[in-house]
Structure formats: structure tokens, C-alpha cells
Amino acid sequence: MKPVLKMKMLDGRAIAPTQGHPGEDAAYDMYAIDDGKFKFVNGKLLYIEYSTGWAIEPPPGYHTEIMPRSSNSKKDLLLCNSIGLVDEGYRGDILFRYQLIDFLGFMPDKYLTDVDCSWMKFKYDLYKSGDRCGQILMRKTEHFNIMVVSELEDSQRGEAGLGSTGT
């Protein structure tokens, strides 16, 4: 029997998650219910946050992960935490926070204090209300114990890391 992800609608604008290819796709597309909330710190755009209007309850022993869709490469946005871990006990709105990628240097040098960021929507390709703004995936949580030791077993790779395989 398949595990069930319970979902509670927090906002009447929420759109139910979908799969482009039901039964084949690993994740479900989530939809933005707004044009994004812009968060500034000291005049710098920290992130743009999209609400989905959904809270979730995975079955015991499961957690969910949020990630960008593959088509996100067409946007001027990068998911802040790459893949977001949503712990089993979280019951708040599933949010997607993106950082603006400013390849063209449109952002003004002056500090931004104006809350009206509508001009950004004309210069950048951002998500809008109703757009699929990311994906949610449910996974089994594997709990483990940590053991502090003074030595680790030798391995063929050893301490060779980052780029050590020659490709």
C-alpha cells in the first residue's frame, strides 16, 4: 500500500499538487498562490518567497523535500537552499524561497527600500501566481546513531575529494 501525504489547504487560492506523468514522476509540482514576497535586508534583496497555501503531514517515518523543477533554468531564480528538507513535524505553509540571479545587472546600485517591486517582474523572469514554482517529494526517513571514534577504516579513495577522480 502506498504511503499517504495528508495536505491541509491554508488558503482558498491553493492549487492541488500535480504530476505531469502520474505514476512515473517521482515528485509533485507545487503552485505559487502569489507573485512572491520580496525580502530586503539593508537595502539588498535577500530572497523572493512564494507561498503554496498548503500544510502537510507525512506518515510517521517520512519527510518531504522541496526542490526546483527542471524548467527552473528558464527563470532568473535559484532555490535558496538547493533542496529544502521539510521535517515530519512541520505543519506550516510550504514555501519556496528563491534568490534572484542578476546576470544583466539591472538591479540598481542604490539601496532598495520601496516595497513595490512590480518593476522587477518586467525585467526578470519570475514566477507568478498560478505558476508551478517547485516540486515536493516524500521520502522515508532513516534515523541513525552517531559514534565518535579516534580512527576510521582505510579505503581505496582515502582523503581524496573534490575533483579527485580526474573528471
SULTA-V716660 format. One line per field, one symbol per residue. psi: psi as a letter, one per 40 degrees, with the letter a starting at -180 (. if undefined). Layout:
psi->???
//
This chain:
psi->hiihhhhhheheehhhiihdghedidihhihieieihhhihfehhdihhhieehiigiiheiiiiiiiidedeeifihhdfchhhhideheahhihhiihhgdefdhidihhehehfdddeddigiiiheiheaihhhihhhiiihhhidiiiiiddbehageeee.
//
